[in-house]
Amino acid sequence: MSESGKVIAAYFASWSIYARAYNVIDIDSDKVTHILYAFANIKPDGEVFLGDSWADTDKHFEGDSWNDEKKNLYGNFKQLGLLKKKKKHFKVSLSIGGWSWSTNFPSVASKSDSRKKFVTSSIELLKDLGLDGLDIDWEYPQNEGDAKNYVKLLKELREALDEYSESQNHSHKLLLTAALPCGEEQYKKMKLKDMNKYLDLFILWPMILVDLAVDYYISKGVDEDKIVIGMPMYGRAFQNTNGFGSSYNGVGEGTWEQGVYDYKKLPRQNATEHFDEKAIASYSYSASDREFVTYDNPQVIIHKTDYVKHNNLRGVMFWELSGDFPTSHERSLLSAAYHGLGGKDAIDQTPNHRSFPDSIYENVRNGFE
């Protein structure tokens, strides 16, 4: 087992515990190396705070006590802490921002005081929740000023993470990662060579012309073994169409939002799944419903993991776990990636962090013993 093996990262969405009925206990921690917890929000003054405190830290799951004498952590983060205790390679980072909560990034990153607030509040959350790192999801820097300020923010975060790690005598560093674009219009604005000094992983998402994006990132100074390519656990639907290469009108019902189906709901009833050898892409089409859905199936995932290995990239990421079949199912994308990358002996085994003596939560301080 390699401590610097392939990464299998996946976003766990705080809201998945509601209607989607997907909980931390449903995660196959043998097949995931890094959980990216979506999302924390940002106040205008730079303070980072949890997006849903009930789901994140308060909800009592089966077996949780209601008679605490001291302050204890509950919610999804307790469940993740228990998984970390059980699986020593299983790491958890807090993802900050996302599509809905990136509004304050430009202003916060532009000022020294608000950057400091961002950094200190992020580190406090990491210490309190017992995390292994921070993930920045700024969607997206718009200009030269944003790009320069992004580097400043990453530099200050990296320094603070290292300072805390050294104070705790950690044997390995805390992680700093970022979700970064595959779109040329966005990535050409980034100061990638400078960002490479501070980031442990560049998570490329969404998947648009990924090969061109990977080549560009590497050409601008990003280490190839820091690049993680994102993959969807959903499909996009197009209605009133005669199929591949035809026009369409409308995007379909979707599972939770219009035009987007959970992968585990695909192919749709009355639809036939196809694999395009030339495009290395899968899709389904229903002639009776005139609905076309494009998505990755296990066959596509195997091709993508081959691409990762052939190009010496670090690994893969999935958005997001509730959309997949259980890993015991033959169509599970997570399981396909795990086996495609080489299985247990090939994936990252860097140990997680277990010691957080400064946490405000008693059970985090005692390692959930």
C-alpha positions in Angstrom: 0.0 0.0 0.0 1.4 3.3 -1.1 1.4 6.4 1.1 1.6 8.5 -2.1 -0.8 6.3 -4.1 -3.7 7.3 -6.2 -6.3 9.6 -4.8 -10.0 8.8 -4.9 -11.7 12.0 -3.6 -15.5 12.5 -3.4 -17.7 15.3 -2.3 -20.2 14.6 0.5 -22.9 17.1 0.4 -24.4 18.2 3.7 -27.9 18.3 2.2 -27.7 14.6 1.1 -29.0 13.5 4.5 -32.4 15.0 3.8 -34.6 13.9 0.8 -31.7 12.0 -0.8 -31.4 9.9 2.4 -27.6 9.4 1.9 -25.7 9.5 5.2 -22.0 9.2 6.2 -22.6 5.5 7.2 -23.3 4.9 3.5 -19.8 5.9 2.4 -17.5 3.0 1.4 -14.4 4.2 3.3 -12.3 1.4 1.8 -12.7 2.9 -1.6 -12.5 6.7 -0.8 -9.2 8.3 0.2 -10.4 11.9 0.6 -13.9 13.3 1.5 -14.5 16.9 0.5 -17.4 18.2 2.7 -19.7 20.6 0.8 -19.9 23.4 1.9 -18.9 26.2 4.3 -19.9 29.7 3.5 -18.1 33.1 3.8 -19.2 36.3 5.5 -18.4 39.6 3.9 -15.7 40.2 6.6 -14.0 36.9 5.7 -15.3 34.7 8.5 -15.8 31.1 7.3 -18.8 29.4 8.8 -20.7 26.1 8.4 -23.5 26.1 5.9 -26.0 23.9 7.9 -25.2 23.6 11.6 -28.0 21.1 12.2 -26.7 18.7 9.6 -23.0 19.5 10.2 -22.6 19.4 14.0 -26.0 19.0 15.8 -28.1 16.2 14.4 -28.1 13.1 16.6 -27.8 9.8 14.7 -28.5 6.3 16.0 -26.4 5.6 19.1 -25.7 9.3 19.9 -26.3 10.4 23.6 -28.7 13.1 24.6 -27.3 13.2 28.2 -23.9 14.8 27.7 -22.2 16.6 30.6 -19.7 18.2 28.3 -19.9 19.8 24.8 -19.7 17.1 22.2 -19.7 17.1 18.4 -22.6 15.5 16.6 -24.0 15.7 13.1 -22.2 14.6 9.9 -18.8 15.6 11.3 -19.1 13.2 14.2 -20.0 10.5 11.8 -17.0 11.4 9.7 -14.7 11.4 12.8 -15.9 7.9 13.6 -15.0 6.8 10.1 -11.6 8.4 10.4 -11.0 6.5 13.7 -11.9 3.2 11.9 -10.0 3.8 8.7 -6.6 5.4 9.2 -6.2 6.4 5.5 -9.6 8.1 5.3 -9.2 11.9 5.2 -11.7 14.7 5.5 -11.4 18.3 4.3 -13.9 21.1 4.6 -14.8 22.6 1.2 -15.4 26.4 1.3 -17.5 28.2 -1.3 -19.0 26.3 -4.1 -21.3 27.7 -6.8 -23.8 29.3 -4.4 -21.3 30.6 -1.8 -18.5 32.1 -3.9 -19.9 35.6 -4.0 -17.7 37.1 -1.2 -14.4 35.5 -2.4 -13.3 38.5 -4.5 -13.7 41.1 -1.8 -12.4 38.9 1.0 -9.3 37.9 -0.9 -8.5 41.5 -1.8 -7.9 42.8 1.7 -5.4 41.8 4.3 -7.8 42.0 7.2 -10.5 39.8 5.6 -7.9 37.3 4.4 -6.7 37.0 7.9 -10.2 36.5 9.2 -10.8 33.8 6.5 -7.6 32.0 7.5 -8.1 32.1 11.3 -11.7 31.0 11.1 -10.9 28.2 8.7 -8.2 26.9 11.0 -10.5 27.1 14.0 -13.1 25.0 12.1 -10.4 22.5 11.2 -9.2 22.2 14.8 -12.7 22.0 16.3 -14.1 19.4 13.8 -10.9 17.3 13.6 -10.2 17.7 9.9 -7.3 16.8 7.7 -7.4 19.8 5.4 -9.2 22.7 3.6 -10.6 22.7 0.1 -11.2 26.0 -1.7 -14.0 26.1 -4.3 -13.9 29.7 -5.7 -16.2 29.8 -8.7 -14.5 31.7 -10.4 -11.8 34.4 -10.3 -12.8 36.9 -13.0 -9.7 39.0 -13.6 -6.0 39.6 -12.9 -6.7 41.1 -9.5 -8.8 38.1 -8.4 -6.0 35.7 -9.6 -3.3 37.5 -7.7 -5.5 37.7 -4.5 -6.3 34.0 -4.8 -2.5 33.3 -4.6 -2.2 35.5 -1.5 -5.1 33.7 0.2 -3.6 30.3 -0.6 -0.2 31.4 0.7 -1.6 32.6 4.0 -3.7 29.4 4.4 -0.7 27.2 3.6 1.4 29.1 6.2 -1.3 28.8 8.9 -1.9 25.1 8.2 1.9 24.4 8.5 2.2 26.5 11.6 -0.6 24.6 13.3 0.7 21.2 12.1 4.2 22.0 13.5 2.7 23.1 16.8 1.0 19.7 17.1 4.1 17.8 16.0 2.3 16.2 13.2 4.3 13.7 11.2 2.6 14.8 7.9 1.1 18.0 6.6 -2.4 19.2 6.6 -3.9 19.4 3.2 -4.8 22.4 1.1 -6.7 21.6 -2.1 -8.7 23.6 -4.6 -11.5 22.8 -7.1 -10.3 24.5 -10.3 -11.9 25.0 -13.8 -11.4 23.0 -17.0 -12.8 25.9 -19.1 -10.2 27.8 -21.0 -11.8 31.1 -20.3 -11.4 30.5 -16.5 -8.1 28.7 -16.2 -6.1 31.1 -18.4 -6.8 33.8 -15.7 -5.2 31.7 -13.0 -1.6 32.1 -11.6 -1.1 28.4 -11.7 2.7 28.3 -11.2 2.3 30.4 -8.0 -0.6 28.3 -6.9 1.5 25.2 -7.3 3.7 26.4 -4.4 0.8 26.1 -1.9 -1.7 23.5 -3.2 -1.4 19.8 -2.6 -4.1 18.9 -5.1 -5.6 20.6 -8.1 -9.1 19.2 -8.6 -10.2 19.9 -12.1 -13.9 20.4 -12.5 -16.2 20.4 -14.4 -15.1 18.0 -17.1 -14.9 20.2 -20.2 -12.1 19.4 -22.6 -10.1 17.9 -19.8 -7.1 16.7 -21.8 -6.5 20.3 -23.0 -6.9 21.6 -19.5 -4.4 19.0 -18.1 -1.8 19.9 -20.7 -2.3 23.6 -20.0 -2.0 23.2 -16.2 1.2 21.2 -16.6 2.6 23.7 -19.1 2.1 26.5 -16.6 4.0 24.7 -13.8 1.5 22.5 -12.0 3.0 19.2 -10.9 1.3 16.3 -12.8 1.1 14.3 -9.6 -1.0 17.0 -8.0 -3.7 16.9 -10.7 -7.0 15.1 -9.9 -9.7 14.9 -12.6 -13.4 15.3 -11.6 -16.1 12.9 -12.7 -19.9 13.2 -12.4 -22.3 10.9 -10.5 -25.2 12.4 -12.5 -26.4 12.6 -16.1 -27.7 15.6 -18.1 -31.0 15.1 -20.0 -32.2 16.5 -23.3 -35.9 16.1 -24.4 -37.8 16.1 -27.6 -34.9 14.9 -29.6 -34.2 12.2 -32.2 -31.0 11.2 -30.4 -27.3 11.7 -30.8 -26.5 14.6 -33.1 -30.0 15.9 -33.2 -31.6 19.1 -31.9 -33.6 19.1 -28.7 -36.2 21.2 -26.9 -36.2 21.1 -23.1 -34.0 19.4 -20.6 -36.2 16.9 -18.8 -37.6 16.3 -15.4 -34.4 15.3 -13.5 -34.1 13.7 -10.1 -33.7 16.7 -7.8 -33.3 19.5 -10.3 -34.5 20.0 -13.9 -32.4 18.3 -16.5 -30.1 16.4 -14.1 -30.6 12.7 -13.1 -28.8 10.9 -10.4 -26.5 8.3 -12.0 -28.1 5.5 -10.0 -31.4 6.3 -11.8 -29.9 5.7 -15.2 -30.6 4.5 -17.8 -34.2 5.7 -17.6 -37.1 3.3 -18.1 -37.6 2.6 -21.8 -34.1 3.9 -22.6 -31.2 1.9 -24.0 -27.6 2.6 -22.9 -24.9 3.1 -25.6 -21.1 3.4 -25.5 -19.4 5.5 -28.2 -16.0 4.0 -28.8 -14.6 7.0 -30.6 -15.8 9.6 -28.1 -15.2 7.2 -25.1 -18.6 8.3 -23.8 -21.8 6.7 -22.7 -25.4 7.8 -23.1 -28.9 6.5 -23.1 -31.8 7.2 -25.5 -35.5 6.4 -25.3 -37.2 6.6 -28.7 -40.6 6.4 -27.1 -39.9 9.3 -24.7 -37.5 11.1 -27.1 -35.1 11.7 -24.2 -31.3 11.6 -24.5 -29.2 11.5 -21.3 -25.4 11.8 -21.3 -23.4 10.4 -18.3 -20.4 8.3 -17.4 -20.9 4.6 -16.9 -18.3 2.1 -15.5 -16.8 1.6 -18.9 -16.1 5.3 -19.2 -14.7 5.4 -15.7 -12.2 2.7 -16.6 -11.0 4.7 -19.6 -10.6 7.7 -17.4 -8.6 5.9 -14.7 -6.4 4.5 -17.5 -5.9 8.2 -18.6 -4.9 9.1 -15.1 -2.4 6.3 -14.8 -1.0 6.9 -18.3 -0.4 10.6 -17.7 0.9 10.1 -14.1 -1.9 12.2 -12.6 -2.7 11.9 -8.9 -6.3 10.6 -9.1 -10.0 11.2 -9.5 -12.8 13.0 -7.8 -16.6 12.4 -7.8 -19.4 14.9 -7.5 -21.3 13.7 -5.4 -21.6 10.5 -3.5 -25.4 10.3 -3.1 -25.8 9.9 -6.9 -24.0 6.5 -7.1 -25.1 3.0 -6.7 -23.8 1.2 -3.6 -20.3 -0.1 -4.3 -21.6 -3.7 -4.1 -23.6 -3.0 -7.3 -21.9 -3.8 -10.6 -22.7 -0.3 -11.9 -21.1 1.6 -9.1 -18.8 4.4 -10.4 -16.8 4.6 -7.2 -16.1 0.8 -7.3 -15.1 1.1 -11.0 -12.6 3.9 -10.2 -11.2 1.9 -7.3 -10.5 -1.1 -9.4 -9.5 0.9 -12.4 -6.8 2.7 -10.4 -5.4 -0.6 -9.1 -7.4 -1.4 -5.9 -6.2 -1.5 -2.3 -2.5 -1.6 -3.1 -2.6 1.4 -5.5 -4.6 4.0 -3.6 -3.3 6.6 -1.2 -2.6 5.4 2.3 -1.4 8.6 3.9 -2.6 8.5 7.5 -5.3 10.9 8.7 -4.9 13.3 11.6 -6.4 12.1 14.9 -5.0 14.5 17.5 -6.9 17.8 18.1 -6.4 18.8 21.7 -7.6 22.4 21.1 -11.1 21.4 19.8 -14.1 22.9 21.6 -15.6 19.4 21.5 -14.8 16.9 24.2 -15.3 13.9 22.0 -13.0 15.3 19.3 -10.3 16.1 21.9 -10.4 12.4 23.1 -10.4 11.0 19.6 -14.0 9.6 19.9 -12.8 7.1 22.5 
